[in-house]
Amino acid sequence: MELTVNIVDAFTEKQFGGNSAAVVITDTWLPAALMQSIATENNLSETAFLVPKNSSSHSTSEHAHYDIRWFSPLMEIDFCGHATLASAWVIFAKHPNLSECSVAAPAVGKMLIKQNPTGEIEMDFPNRKPSPVVDVPACLLNGLSIQPKRVLKNEQAYIAVYQSEEEVNAVKQDSALIKQLAPYDVVVTAKAANPKSGYDFISRYFWPANGGNEDPVTGSIHTALAPFWAEQLGKTKLTAYQASKRGGLLSCKVIGERVIIAGKAVPYLEGMITVQA
């Protein structure tokens, strides 16, 4: 069996930046074990698998609908933003008459996706605003080299808020301790140091329990970070920078119970996966 695979760098305008995701679109679902094996072999933050929900002709008057599943090298993931962006890029590239599509997953429901004339892709996600944590786990506090000024949590991760951008860049994790927080990951964040930097807040994402040491760019967690920083900064439109080695830029807009996360993407590879029977 041969499967077409695309690898796309998401949340970046430059190749080899942002976060890479593999995208595989099939007519019907592959066995879960096979999808996991492919994701493990790809060894990227996530591999997205999509199946069309209908036989849409992809005319300009309608948008394509897909079910989507995401797999890290370790396990299936409930929600992944950068691999959704990469998937949308592939859909729009294969169907240039489309400007909209939608994907659906059990944990987050239906997500409408639009491509702007600028090339930026907007994804309509649920608002997953975090709540303050009163009793902060010791393995979180001991697992970060710099103590945060406050800690929050949502469905996905603990959010460690720091006093400065400098602290976010400097903090180191003890992955053995952070892994004990499973199924939760840890994001560290702070307000941007310079208003002229081009972004409002900064973050880094640690996920040794679910995928890897540090994620290059994590679209999903910005459905928590954007609502938090919108309240702190008194604005609903924000630009975020994820300060990994590859780096990534995300445009965020909080609209009630929804959060729009947008970014650009750059193709890297299109090829074939040969699966032996």
Secondary structure, 3 states (H helix, E strand, C coil): CEEEEEEEEECCCCCCCCEEEEEEECCCCCCHHHHHHHHHHHCCCEEEEEEECCCCCCCCCCCEEEEEEEECCCCEECCCHHHHHHHHHHHHHHCCCCCEEEEEECCCEEEEEEECCCCCEEEEEECCCCEECCCCCHHHHHHECCCCCEEEECCCEEEEECCCHHHHHHCCECHHHHHHHCCCEEEEEEECCCHHHCCCEEEEEEECCCCEEEECCCCCCHHHHHHHHHHHHCCCEEEEEECCCCCEEEEEEEECCEEEEEECEEEEEEEEEECCC
